[in-house]
Amino acid sequence: MDLGGTERLLLLSAAFAVDAAVGYPDTVYRKIGHPVTWLGRLINYLDETLNKAFTSHLARRLWGILTLVAIVCAAWGVGVLVMRVADSFSLLGLIIIVPAASALLAARSLNNHVSDVARALERDGLGAGREMVAHIVGRDAISLDEAGVSRAAIESLAENFSDGVTAPAFWFGMAGLPGMAVYKAVNTADSMIGYRSDKYRDFGWASARMDDVLNFPASRLSAMLLILAAVVTPGASARNAFIAIGRDARRHRSPNAGWPEATMAGALDLELAGPRTYNGAVVDDAMMGIGRREATANDIRNALKLYQRAVAIGVGIVLLLAFLILKSA
């Protein structure tokens, strides 16, 4: 099925609608898993098979490049196969494409996971908040106080807005379902093997660098959407968000994550990031924002309002672009 720009944008809007309405149903997940878990099994197999400690640094880097090529080819191939199957059903094939695309969006699940952290803090206290935030961040949650739990949830919301929502949507718009699948494959690989540890510094190098490249446009788009959302969100400051980007985004250790994190911090008058502990080791990250360090569950709620408006604005822009393309045709 050869989709033009208008068709891709309309299908993307429909995918967002499906994600907002039902997300990825638990019953489906229990029966067949999720595309990301399928990718995870492939990456884990390649990691265990190819990433051997006794091989040289160069060999591990080469095996890591081969791993990246393998998962990209697999993801692209599956995406093309789904499109071919959809094409064989003509218009009914759209019923196949939309759910497949919605499964690779994380707008609803991200909202729910971050909401769970705020709810746990409010209802059951710090221990419950730590338990919930541990599901969405990689840092050591056991040592976090309430402000630390709240900041971690907000940082995760900001970064995953780019990684889990804007980026897959962007690549669907650019290259359809195959492009979206490739992005999810690379992003999953980065989350699994893209670490700077002794085990993955060489083997995960290619996946981490490719993830940086693919997330470059989405991180900037996410910052723009959050600024637009701040304009229409009571209590948020679009001006401070814009200032925070210019001052702080480039100081983040990630070339991309600093953009949505700095924007969120500036918009909500918070100070995010900074020193964080991973597996007992302190990572001295730069601060994002110059506001309050003592974040609360209420700040998580405010961040969610900003995020929800940003997603809605993004979908609105997608529909507007589709309309303009149709009108000019």
C-alpha positions as YAML, in Angstrom:
chain: A
units: angstrom
residues:
- id: 1
  name: MET
  ca: [0.00, 0.00, 0.00]
- id: 2
  name: ASP
  ca: [1.70, 3.14, -1.25]
- id: 3
  name: LEU
  ca: [0.61, 5.88, 1.14]
- id: 4
  name: GLY
  ca: [1.02, 9.53, 0.27]
- id: 5
  name: GLY
  ca: [1.67, 12.28, 2.78]
- id: 6
  name: THR
  ca: [-2.01, 13.03, 3.34]
- id: 7
  name: GLU
  ca: [-2.89, 9.39, 3.91]
- id: 8
  name: ARG
  ca: [-0.04, 8.96, 6.40]
- id: 9
  name: LEU
  ca: [-1.11, 12.03, 8.36]
- id: 10
  name: LEU
  ca: [-4.75, 10.95, 8.49]
- id: 11
  name: LEU
  ca: [-3.82, 7.41, 9.53]
- id: 12
  name: LEU
  ca: [-1.51, 8.83, 12.19]
- id: 13
  name: SER
  ca: [-4.38, 10.90, 13.58]
- id: 14
  name: ALA
  ca: [-6.57, 7.79, 13.64]
- id: 15
  name: ALA
  ca: [-3.80, 5.88, 15.44]
- id: 16
  name: PHE
  ca: [-3.66, 8.57, 18.11]
- id: 17
  name: ALA
  ca: [-7.43, 8.31, 18.49]
- id: 18
  name: VAL
  ca: [-7.23, 4.53, 18.97]
- id: 19
  name: ASP
  ca: [-4.40, 4.91, 21.47]
- id: 20
  name: ALA
  ca: [-6.36, 7.53, 23.41]
- id: 21
  name: ALA
  ca: [-9.51, 5.39, 23.42]
- id: 22
  name: VAL
  ca: [-8.16, 1.95, 24.33]
- id: 23
  name: GLY
  ca: [-4.36, 2.08, 24.41]
- id: 24
  name: TYR
  ca: [-2.82, -1.37, 24.14]
- id: 25
  name: PRO
  ca: [-5.35, -3.68, 25.86]
- id: 26
  name: ASP
  ca: [-4.03, -5.82, 28.71]
- id: 27
  name: THR
  ca: [-5.84, -8.85, 27.31]
- id: 28
  name: VAL
  ca: [-3.92, -8.52, 24.05]
- id: 29
  name: TYR
  ca: [-0.65, -8.04, 25.91]
- id: 30
  name: ARG
  ca: [-1.21, -11.16, 28.02]
- id: 31
  name: LYS
  ca: [-1.97, -13.25, 24.94]
- id: 32
  name: ILE
  ca: [0.63, -12.10, 22.43]
- id: 33
  name: GLY
  ca: [2.86, -9.58, 24.17]
- id: 34
  name: HIS
  ca: [3.74, -6.25, 22.56]
- id: 35
  name: PRO
  ca: [5.89, -5.32, 19.52]
- id: 36
  name: VAL
  ca: [8.47, -3.78, 21.88]
- id: 37
  name: THR
  ca: [8.71, -7.01, 23.89]
- id: 38
  name: TRP
  ca: [9.17, -8.96, 20.66]
- id: 39
  name: LEU
  ca: [11.99, -6.63, 19.69]
- id: 40
  name: GLY
  ca: [13.40, -6.97, 23.19]
- id: 41
  name: ARG
  ca: [13.64, -10.75, 22.85]
- id: 42
  name: LEU
  ca: [15.53, -10.42, 19.57]
- id: 43
  name: ILE
  ca: [17.92, -7.84, 21.00]
- id: 44
  name: ASN
  ca: [18.47, -9.93, 24.13]
- id: 45
  name: TYR
  ca: [19.25, -13.01, 22.01]
- id: 46
  name: LEU
  ca: [21.77, -11.09, 19.92]
- id: 47
  name: ASP
  ca: [23.30, -9.59, 23.06]
- id: 48
  name: GLU
  ca: [23.77, -12.97, 24.71]
- id: 49
  name: THR
  ca: [25.07, -14.54, 21.49]
- id: 50
  name: LEU
  ca: [27.42, -11.85, 20.22]
- id: 51
  name: ASN
  ca: [28.46, -9.66, 23.14]
- id: 52
  name: LYS
  ca: [31.25, -11.73, 24.68]
- id: 53
  name: ALA
  ca: [33.60, -10.29, 27.30]
- id: 54
  name: PHE
  ca: [36.66, -12.10, 25.91]
- id: 55
  name: THR
  ca: [36.45, -10.42, 22.47]
- id: 56
  name: SER
  ca: [38.32, -7.22, 21.62]
- id: 57
  name: HIS
  ca: [36.82, -3.74, 21.79]
- id: 58
  name: LEU
  ca: [36.82, -3.54, 17.99]
- id: 59
  name: ALA
  ca: [35.12, -6.91, 17.61]
- id: 60
  name: ARG
  ca: [32.42, -5.99, 20.12]
- id: 61
  name: ARG
  ca: [31.79, -2.74, 18.30]
- id: 62
  name: LEU
  ca: [31.51, -4.58, 14.98]
- id: 63
  name: TRP
  ca: [29.13, -7.14, 16.49]
- id: 64
  name: GLY
  ca: [27.10, -4.23, 17.88]
- id: 65
  name: ILE
  ca: [26.86, -2.69, 14.43]
- id: 66
  name: LEU
  ca: [25.73, -6.04, 13.04]
- id: 67
  name: THR
  ca: [23.11, -6.26, 15.80]
- id: 68
  name: LEU
  ca: [21.78, -2.83, 14.88]
- id: 69
  name: VAL
  ca: [21.61, -3.77, 11.19]
- id: 70
  name: ALA
  ca: [19.78, -7.00, 12.05]
- id: 71
  name: ILE
  ca: [17.08, -5.33, 14.18]
- id: 72
  name: VAL
  ca: [16.61, -2.51, 11.68]
- id: 73
  name: CYS
  ca: [16.17, -4.98, 8.83]
- id: 74
  name: ALA
  ca: [13.79, -7.09, 10.90]
- id: 75
  name: ALA
  ca: [11.68, -4.08, 11.89]
- id: 76
  name: TRP
  ca: [11.61, -2.68, 8.37]
- id: 77
  name: GLY
  ca: [10.71, -6.09, 6.96]
- id: 78
  name: VAL
  ca: [7.82, -6.58, 9.37]
- id: 79
  name: GLY
  ca: [6.56, -3.06, 8.65]
- id: 80
  name: VAL
  ca: [6.63, -3.70, 4.91]
- id: 81
  name: LEU
  ca: [4.95, -7.09, 5.39]
- id: 82
  name: VAL
  ca: [2.09, -5.52, 7.36]
- id: 83
  name: MET
  ca: [1.69, -2.91, 4.62]
- id: 84
  name: ARG
  ca: [1.59, -5.66, 1.96]
- id: 85
  name: VAL
  ca: [-1.05, -7.57, 3.92]
- id: 86
  name: ALA
  ca: [-3.07, -4.38, 4.35]
- id: 87
  name: ASP
  ca: [-2.76, -3.67, 0.62]
- id: 88
  name: SER
  ca: [-4.26, -7.06, -0.22]
- id: 89
  name: PHE
  ca: [-7.42, -6.01, 1.64]
- id: 90
  name: SER
  ca: [-7.64, -2.65, -0.12]
- id: 91
  name: LEU
  ca: [-9.54, -0.11, 2.00]
- id: 92
  name: LEU
  ca: [-10.14, -2.66, 4.73]
- id: 93
  name: GLY
  ca: [-6.38, -2.78, 5.08]
- id: 94
  name: LEU
  ca: [-6.54, 0.52, 6.91]
- id: 95
  name: ILE
  ca: [-8.09, -1.43, 9.78]
- id: 96
  name: ILE
  ca: [-4.78, -3.28, 10.01]
- id: 97
  name: ILE
  ca: [-2.48, -0.26, 9.73]
- id: 98
  name: VAL
  ca: [-4.17, 1.96, 12.33]
- id: 99
  name: PRO
  ca: [-4.03, -0.51, 15.25]
- id: 100
  name: ALA
  ca: [-0.47, -1.47, 14.28]
- id: 101
  name: ALA
  ca: [0.58, 2.18, 14.40]
- id: 102
  name: SER
  ca: [-1.31, 2.87, 17.64]
- id: 103
  name: ALA
  ca: [0.52, -0.06, 19.28]
- id: 104
  name: LEU
  ca: [3.80, 1.80, 18.66]
- id: 105
  name: LEU
  ca: [2.56, 5.01, 20.27]
- id: 106
  name: ALA
  ca: [2.83, 5.41, 24.03]
- id: 107
  name: ALA
  ca: [0.73, 8.51, 24.68]
- id: 108
  name: ARG
  ca: [-1.92, 6.84, 26.83]
- id: 109
  name: SER
  ca: [0.38, 4.43, 28.66]
- id: 110
  name: LEU
  ca: [2.86, 7.21, 29.48]
- id: 111
  name: ASN
  ca: [0.05, 9.33, 30.88]
- id: 112
  name: ASN
  ca: [-1.22, 6.42, 32.97]
- id: 113
  name: HIS
  ca: [2.18, 5.43, 34.36]
- id: 114
  name: VAL
  ca: [3.04, 8.96, 35.43]
- id: 115
  name: SER
  ca: [-0.45, 9.48, 36.87]
- id: 116
  name: ASP
  ca: [0.08, 6.31, 38.92]
- id: 117
  name: VAL
  ca: [3.12, 7.91, 40.57]
- id: 118
  name: ALA
  ca: [1.17, 11.01, 41.58]
- id: 119
  name: ARG
  ca: [-1.74, 8.91, 42.82]
- id: 120
  name: ALA
  ca: [0.55, 6.67, 44.86]
- id: 121
  name: LEU
  ca: [2.24, 9.63, 46.54]
- id: 122
  name: GLU
  ca: [-1.09, 11.25, 47.35]
- id: 123
  name: ARG
  ca: [-2.88, 8.14, 48.64]
- id: 124
  name: ASP
  ca: [-0.22, 5.82, 50.03]
- id: 125
  name: GLY
  ca: [2.84, 7.94, 50.69]
- id: 126
  name: LEU
  ca: [6.52, 7.89, 49.77]
- id: 127
  name: GLY
  ca: [7.05, 4.10, 49.71]
- id: 128
  name: ALA
  ca: [4.27, 3.61, 47.19]
- id: 129
  name: GLY
  ca: [5.54, 6.53, 45.13]
- id: 130
  name: ARG
  ca: [9.02, 5.00, 45.00]
- id: 131
  name: GLU
  ca: [7.57, 1.67, 43.91]
- id: 132
  name: MET
  ca: [5.57, 3.25, 41.10]
- id: 133
  name: VAL
  ca: [8.32, 5.52, 39.81]
- id: 134
  name: ALA
  ca: [10.72, 2.55, 39.68]
- id: 135
  name: HIS
  ca: [8.58, 1.19, 36.80]
- id: 136
  name: ILE
  ca: [9.37, 4.17, 34.57]
- id: 137
  name: VAL
  ca: [12.91, 5.29, 35.47]
- id: 138
  name: GLY
  ca: [16.25, 3.54, 35.57]
- id: 139
  name: ARG
  ca: [17.69, 5.34, 38.59]
- id: 140
  name: ASP
  ca: [17.74, 3.96, 42.12]
- id: 141
  name: ALA
  ca: [14.31, 4.83, 43.49]
- id: 142
  name: ILE
  ca: [14.81, 3.50, 47.02]
- id: 143
  name: SER
  ca: [16.81, 6.57, 48.10]
- id: 144
  name: LEU
  ca: [14.47, 9.19, 46.62]
- id: 145
  name: ASP
  ca: [12.48, 11.52, 48.83]
- id: 146
  name: GLU
  ca: [9.07, 12.85, 47.76]
- id: 147
  name: ALA
  ca: [10.65, 15.68, 45.75]
- id: 148
  name: GLY
  ca: [13.00, 13.20, 44.07]
- id: 149
  name: VAL
  ca: [10.16, 10.86, 43.16]
- id: 150
  name: SER
  ca: [8.16, 13.77, 41.75]
- id: 151
  name: ARG
  ca: [11.09, 15.10, 39.74]
- id: 152
  name: ALA
  ca: [11.85, 11.62, 38.39]
- id: 153
  name: ALA
  ca: [8.26, 11.20, 37.19]
- id: 154
  name: ILE
  ca: [8.24, 14.63, 35.52]
- id: 155
  name: GLU
  ca: [11.62, 14.04, 33.86]
- id: 156
  name: SER
  ca: [10.42, 10.67, 32.57]
- id: 157
  name: LEU
  ca: [7.25, 12.29, 31.25]
- id: 158
  name: ALA
  ca: [9.23, 14.96, 29.39]
- id: 159
  name: GLU
  ca: [11.81, 12.61, 27.89]
- id: 160
  name: ASN
  ca: [9.33, 9.90, 26.95]
- id: 161
  name: PHE
  ca: [7.01, 12.44, 25.36]
- id: 162
  name: SER
  ca: [9.76, 12.78, 22.78]
- id: 163
  name: ASP
  ca: [10.91, 9.14, 22.66]
- id: 164
  name: GLY
  ca: [7.55, 7.42, 22.99]
- id: 165
  name: VAL
  ca: [5.12, 9.80, 21.31]
- id: 166
  name: THR
  ca: [6.62, 12.49, 19.10]
- id: 167
  name: ALA
  ca: [9.42, 10.42, 17.57]
- id: 168
  name: PRO
  ca: [7.35, 7.40, 16.45]
- id: 169
  name: ALA
  ca: [4.68, 9.79, 15.13]
- id: 170
  name: PHE
  ca: [7.31, 11.80, 13.25]
- id: 171
  name: TRP
  ca: [8.81, 8.72, 11.59]
- id: 172
  name: PHE
  ca: [5.37, 7.37, 10.68]
- id: 173
  name: GLY
  ca: [4.69, 10.69, 8.98]
- id: 174
  name: MET
  ca: [8.00, 10.50, 7.14]
- id: 175
  name: ALA
  ca: [8.16, 6.82, 6.17]
- id: 176
  name: GLY
  ca: [4.92, 5.13, 7.17]
- id: 177
  name: LEU
  ca: [4.69, 2.04, 9.34]
- id: 178
  name: PRO
  ca: [8.13, 0.67, 8.30]
- id: 179
  name: GLY
  ca: [9.80, 3.93, 9.39]
- id: 180
  name: MET
  ca: [7.92, 3.89, 12.67]
- id: 181
  name: ALA
  ca: [8.92, 0.27, 13.30]
- id: 182
  name: VAL
  ca: [12.58, 1.01, 12.61]
- id: 183
  name: TYR
  ca: [12.53, 3.90, 15.06]
- id: 184
  name: LYS
  ca: [10.99, 1.72, 17.79]
- id: 185
  name: ALA
  ca: [13.58, -0.98, 17.13]
- id: 186
  name: VAL
  ca: [16.49, 1.45, 17.46]
- id: 187
  name: ASN
  ca: [15.00, 3.12, 20.53]
- id: 188
  name: THR
  ca: [14.42, -0.25, 22.20]
- id: 189
  name: ALA
  ca: [17.98, -1.29, 21.43]
- id: 190
  name: ASP
  ca: [19.29, 1.93, 22.94]
- id: 191
  name: SER
  ca: [17.27, 1.35, 26.11]
- id: 192
  name: MET
  ca: [18.66, -2.19, 26.43]
- id: 193
  name: ILE
  ca: [22.26, -2.00, 25.27]
- id: 194
  name: GLY
  ca: [23.02, 1.69, 24.76]
- id: 195
  name: TYR
  ca: [24.77, 2.12, 28.12]
- id: 196
  name: ARG
  ca: [28.25, 3.44, 28.82]
- id: 197
  name: SER
  ca: [29.11, 0.49, 31.04]
- id: 198
  name: ASP
  ca: [32.04, -1.83, 30.36]
- id: 199
  name: LYS
  ca: [29.68, -4.44, 28.94]
- id: 200
  name: TYR
  ca: [27.90, -2.15, 26.49]
- id: 201
  name: ARG
  ca: [30.27, 0.75, 25.77]
- id: 202
  name: ASP
  ca: [31.37, -0.90, 22.51]
- id: 203
  name: PHE
  ca: [28.53, -3.33, 21.76]
- id: 204
  name: GLY
  ca: [25.83, -0.69, 22.25]
- id: 205
  name: TRP
  ca: [27.74, 2.17, 20.62]
- id: 206
  name: ALA
  ca: [26.02, 1.96, 17.22]
- id: 207
  name: SER
  ca: [22.52, 1.67, 18.70]
- id: 208
  name: ALA
  ca: [23.08, 4.65, 21.01]
- id: 209
  name: ARG
  ca: [24.44, 6.84, 18.20]
- id: 210
  name: MET
  ca: [21.62, 5.89, 15.82]
- id: 211
  name: ASP
  ca: [19.05, 6.61, 18.53]
- id: 212
  name: ASP
  ca: [20.57, 10.07, 18.97]
- id: 213
  name: VAL
  ca: [20.23, 10.71, 15.24]
- id: 214
  name: LEU
  ca: [16.63, 9.49, 14.97]
- id: 215
  name: ASN
  ca: [15.53, 11.42, 18.06]
- id: 216
  name: PHE
  ca: [17.12, 14.70, 16.97]
- id: 217
  name: PRO
  ca: [14.06, 16.15, 15.15]
- id: 218
  name: ALA
  ca: [11.51, 14.77, 17.62]
- id: 219
  name: SER
  ca: [13.21, 16.26, 20.68]
- id: 220
  name: ARG
  ca: [13.06, 19.74, 19.13]
- id: 221
  name: LEU
  ca: [9.47, 19.23, 18.01]
- id: 222
  name: SER
  ca: [8.54, 18.06, 21.52]
- id: 223
  name: ALA
  ca: [10.02, 21.22, 23.01]
- id: 224
  name: MET
  ca: [8.03, 23.33, 20.53]
- id: 225
  name: LEU
  ca: [4.79, 21.49, 21.39]
- id: 226
  name: LEU
  ca: [5.39, 21.93, 25.12]
- id: 227
  name: ILE
  ca: [5.96, 25.65, 24.62]
- id: 228
  name: LEU
  ca: [2.71, 25.92, 22.66]
- id: 229
  name: ALA
  ca: [0.97, 23.94, 25.39]
- id: 230
  name: ALA
  ca: [2.34, 26.30, 28.03]
- id: 231
  name: VAL
  ca: [0.62, 29.17, 26.23]
- id: 232
  name: VAL
  ca: [-2.78, 27.59, 26.92]
- id: 233
  name: THR
  ca: [-2.05, 25.97, 30.30]
- id: 234
  name: PRO
  ca: [-2.91, 28.06, 33.36]
- id: 235
  name: GLY
  ca: [0.10, 28.53, 35.62]
- id: 236
  name: ALA
  ca: [2.65, 27.50, 32.97]
- id: 237
  name: SER
  ca: [5.10, 29.94, 31.37]
- id: 238
  name: ALA
  ca: [5.93, 29.64, 27.69]
- id: 239
  name: ARG
  ca: [8.47, 32.44, 28.04]
- id: 240
  name: ASN
  ca: [10.39, 30.70, 30.82]
- id: 241
  name: ALA
  ca: [10.23, 27.42, 28.90]
- id: 242
  name: PHE
  ca: [11.84, 29.08, 25.88]
- id: 243
  name: ILE
  ca: [14.52, 30.68, 28.06]
- id: 244
  name: ALA
  ca: [15.28, 27.35, 29.74]
- id: 245
  name: ILE
  ca: [15.87, 25.67, 26.37]
- id: 246
  name: GLY
  ca: [18.45, 28.25, 25.36]
- id: 247
  name: ARG
  ca: [20.17, 28.14, 28.71]
- id: 248
  name: ASP
  ca: [20.05, 24.47, 29.71]
- id: 249
  name: ALA
  ca: [19.19, 22.04, 26.88]
- id: 250
  name: ARG
  ca: [22.71, 21.86, 25.46]
- id: 251
  name: ARG
  ca: [24.16, 21.16, 28.92]
- id: 252
  name: HIS
  ca: [22.33, 17.82, 29.25]
- id: 253
  name: ARG
  ca: [24.51, 14.72, 28.74]
- id: 254
  name: SER
  ca: [22.03, 13.60, 26.07]
- id: 255
  name: PRO
  ca: [21.96, 15.65, 22.85]
- id: 256
  name: ASN
  ca: [18.17, 15.27, 22.80]
- id: 257
  name: ALA
  ca: [16.68, 14.70, 26.27]
- id: 258
  name: GLY
  ca: [17.64, 18.16, 27.47]
- id: 259
  name: TRP
  ca: [15.20, 19.81, 25.09]
- id: 260
  name: PRO
  ca: [11.90, 18.49, 26.50]
- id: 261
  name: GLU
  ca: [13.28, 18.33, 30.07]
- id: 262
  name: ALA
  ca: [14.47, 21.95, 30.04]
- id: 263
  name: THR
  ca: [11.18, 23.03, 28.46]
- id: 264
  name: MET
  ca: [9.14, 21.24, 31.12]
- id: 265
  name: ALA
  ca: [11.29, 22.66, 33.91]
- id: 266
  name: GLY
  ca: [11.03, 26.21, 32.64]
- id: 267
  name: ALA
  ca: [7.31, 26.03, 31.97]
- id: 268
  name: LEU
  ca: [6.55, 24.74, 35.49]
- id: 269
  name: ASP
  ca: [9.15, 26.81, 37.39]
- id: 270
  name: LEU
  ca: [11.05, 23.71, 38.48]
- id: 271
  name: GLU
  ca: [14.66, 22.56, 38.62]
- id: 272
  name: LEU
  ca: [14.94, 19.07, 37.15]
- id: 273
  name: ALA
  ca: [17.75, 16.58, 36.49]
- id: 274
  name: GLY
  ca: [20.99, 17.16, 38.41]
- id: 275
  name: PRO
  ca: [22.85, 14.39, 40.30]
- id: 276
  name: ARG
  ca: [21.13, 11.00, 40.08]
- id: 277
  name: THR
  ca: [22.07, 7.53, 41.29]
- id: 278
  name: TYR
  ca: [22.13, 4.49, 39.00]
- id: 279
  name: ASN
  ca: [23.06, 1.08, 40.45]
- id: 280
  name: GLY
  ca: [24.74, 2.77, 43.38]
- id: 281
  name: ALA
  ca: [26.84, 5.14, 41.23]
- id: 282
  name: VAL
  ca: [26.12, 8.87, 41.22]
- id: 283
  name: VAL
  ca: [25.84, 10.49, 37.79]
- id: 284
  name: ASP
  ca: [26.36, 14.24, 38.00]
- id: 285
  name: ASP
  ca: [23.92, 15.53, 35.37]
- id: 286
  name: ALA
  ca: [23.41, 19.22, 34.70]
- id: 287
  name: MET
  ca: [20.41, 21.00, 36.15]
- id: 288
  name: MET
  ca: [17.47, 21.78, 33.86]
- id: 289
  name: GLY
  ca: [15.65, 24.96, 34.94]
- id: 290
  name: ILE
  ca: [16.30, 27.35, 37.83]
- id: 291
  name: GLY
  ca: [13.00, 27.02, 39.69]
- id: 292
  name: ARG
  ca: [11.92, 24.98, 42.72]
- id: 293
  name: ARG
  ca: [13.80, 21.80, 43.54]
- id: 294
  name: GLU
  ca: [11.10, 20.62, 45.95]
- id: 295
  name: ALA
  ca: [8.62, 19.15, 43.48]
- id: 296
  name: THR
  ca: [5.40, 17.51, 44.68]
- id: 297
  name: ALA
  ca: [2.64, 15.25, 43.41]
- id: 298
  name: ASN
  ca: [0.77, 18.40, 42.42]
- id: 299
  name: ASP
  ca: [3.65, 19.32, 40.14]
- id: 300
  name: ILE
  ca: [3.31, 15.91, 38.49]
- id: 301
  name: ARG
  ca: [-0.36, 16.71, 37.89]
- id: 302
  name: ASN
  ca: [0.57, 20.08, 36.37]
- id: 303
  name: ALA
  ca: [3.18, 18.40, 34.15]
- id: 304
  name: LEU
  ca: [0.53, 15.94, 32.95]
- id: 305
  name: LYS
  ca: [-1.80, 18.81, 32.02]
- id: 306
  name: LEU
  ca: [1.00, 20.37, 29.98]
- id: 307
  name: TYR
  ca: [1.78, 17.02, 28.35]
- id: 308
  name: GLN
  ca: [-1.86, 16.31, 27.48]
- id: 309
  name: ARG
  ca: [-2.24, 19.70, 25.82]
- id: 310
  name: ALA
  ca: [1.02, 19.20, 23.93]
- id: 311
  name: VAL
  ca: [-0.21, 15.86, 22.54]
- id: 312
  name: ALA
  ca: [-3.54, 17.42, 21.54]
- id: 313
  name: ILE
  ca: [-1.78, 20.32, 19.81]
- id: 314
  name: GLY
  ca: [0.46, 17.86, 17.98]
- id: 315
  name: VAL
  ca: [-2.51, 15.89, 16.68]
- id: 316
  name: GLY
  ca: [-4.18, 19.16, 15.68]
- id: 317
  name: ILE
  ca: [-1.10, 20.15, 13.67]
- id: 318
  name: VAL
  ca: [-1.09, 16.75, 11.95]
- id: 319
  name: LEU
  ca: [-4.72, 17.22, 10.91]
- id: 320
  name: LEU
  ca: [-4.05, 20.79, 9.77]
- id: 321
  name: LEU
  ca: [-1.16, 19.64, 7.60]
- id: 322
  name: ALA
  ca: [-3.35, 16.93, 6.05]
- id: 323
  name: PHE
  ca: [-6.04, 19.51, 5.29]
- id: 324
  name: LEU
  ca: [-3.55, 21.91, 3.71]
- id: 325
  name: ILE
  ca: [-2.09, 19.17, 1.54]
- id: 326
  name: LEU
  ca: [-5.56, 18.11, 0.41]
- id: 327
  name: LYS
  ca: [-6.53, 21.69, -0.33]
- id: 328
  name: SER
  ca: [-3.43, 22.31, -2.43]
- id: 329
  name: ALA
  ca: [-3.83, 19.07, -4.41]
...
